[in-house]
Amino acid sequence: MVAHLTRRGLIGTAGALPFAGGALAQQREIKIGVIYDYTGPFAGGGSLAAAIGTKHAIEMINERGGVEGHRINAIFADAQSRTEVAINEATRLMEQERVDLLMGVFSSAHCVPLAQRVNAQRRFMWANVCVASSVFKDRNLEYVFRAQVHSDQFGEASCQFIADVSQERLRKRPADVRVAIIYEDGPYGAGVAAGNEAKARQLGMRIVLKEGYAATAPDLSSLVTKLRRERPDVILHTGYNPDITLFLRQSRELGLRWSALIGHGAGYGQIDRLKQTFGNDADYIFNVDPVAAQLLNPASLRPGLGDITAEMVRRYRAETNATEVPPHTSMGFNQTWIFLTDVLPRAIRNHGGFTPDALRQAALATDIPEGGTIQGYGVRFFPAGTPMAGQNERSSPVVMQYVGGETKIVWPAAIKTAEPVIPLPAGHAYAAR
C-alpha cells in the first residue's frame, strides 16, 4: 500500500520538484513548512495519506506556474507521531529554514500546542487535518486557520445519523437506542466524544457507557468486558490505528457484538489497512469524516473540480498502488488546494505579499460557497472575537460505510450513494446474536 513511502522519499520528491522552462526556474519562492507524521503509529492512521495529498496539490500548482509568479518550495518534516518532535520541527522550520508559514499537522494532540505557539509568535499556520475543536474554541487565535471539519461536528453527525435511521433500521425510537461512547483520551478523541455525548443527550438517546483510554494502551479487554455487560446497540468509537486494531481484535476474541460500529476518522478512514488486518470483518463499519472527494458527483461541484479530483486520485494510486483512496488524501489535498488557489493569491494581490498579516487578512476574506471545493463544503472563517475564530463555519462531514471493500456515502440523504446496512447482517463476526 503506502509502506514503501519513506520520509526520505517524500521529502526528496517534494522538496526539489522538476519544473519546466527557464522562466519558471527564476521565479521567486514561497517557503512552506509542512509537518506530518511519516513514521510512528499516526503514519498508518491517515497522516501519510494526507501528506501525499498535500504533496500532490503542491506539485500540481507548481506545474501550473506557481502562485502569482512564486514557486512553492515545500519543506516536509516528520513529527514521528510525537508531540515534542512536532513542536521541535515547527521551531526548526520557522527559525532555521525560515519558512513563510506552516501547514499540515495530522494529530490534534500536536495541533493544540502548535497552534498556540505559532499564534503567540505572530506566525501563520494553516491546519490541514487535525480536527479537535479545542484547537480554536475560546483561544482567540488570529494567525491560525482551518478549513477542515472540527470534532464537535464529527460527534454530532454520527448521533444524528443514528437518530435518522433508528426507527426504520433498528425498529427503535432514538430514545430507546443504547449508545456506548469510547475514545482515545487525547484532544482528538475527547473532543469527538464530547460532541457525541452532547448530541446524544439532545436527541434523548440512552448513553450506557462513556469511557476513554490511552491510545497507547496495550490491553483493552476491560473496556470490552464493560461493553459486553452494557449491551449497546451502537458503539461510537474515536481512535487512531493500533488502538482500533486492538479493540476490534479483542472484541472478536471476547464475543462483543453490536448492531452498528461508527468510527470517527483517523484509523477508521483507512479501509485498505482495515481490510488487510480483518478481511471481510471490516465490512459494514461506518466512518464519519470529510468525504473522500472521488465519491461525490462532480456535477454537484464547481466546474473543473471533478477533473482535479480525478488527477488527485490518479497520482495517489500511481504512487501507492492502493485501490481505495482514503478520505485523508482528500483532506491533505483539499486544504492545500484551498490555500494555494484562494488565500495565497489574494494575499499577494490585495495585501502586498505573504506576511502573516497579509495571509490573515486574505483568509478572513475567503468566501467559497457550497460546492466550491473538491470535498463539497464551502469555506468562510469565523472572525476574531467569536468562540471559534479561525475555524471554517461551512465545513461538514459525512457518514460512510465500507461494503464489499468499497466506500459508500450513507448520510446525509441528499448526497448518499447507498442505503446503510444496519444492523449487521446475520453471520457477520460482530453481529448481535
Secondary structure, DSSP 8 states (H G I E B T S, - for coil): --TT--HHHHHHHHHS---SSHHHHTSEEEEEEEEE-SSSHHIIIIIHHHHHHHHHHHHHHHHTT-BTTEEEEEEEEE-TT-HHHHHHHHHHHHHTS--SEEEE---HHHHHHHHHHHHHTT--EEE-S---GGGTTTT--SSEEE-S--HHHHHHHHHHHHHHHIIIIISS-GGG-EEEEEEESSHHHHHHHHHHHHHHHHTT-EEEEEEEE-TT-S--HHHHHHHHHH--SEEEEE--SHHHHHHHHHHHHHT--BSEEEE-SGGGG-HHHHHHHHGGGGTT-EEEES--GGGS-GGGS-TTHHHHHHHHHHHHHHHH--SS--HHHHHHHHHHHHIIIIIHHHHHHHHSS-SHHHHHHHHHT--B-TTSSTTS--B-B--TTSTTTTBBTT---EEEEEETTEEEEEESGGG-SS----S--TT-TTB--
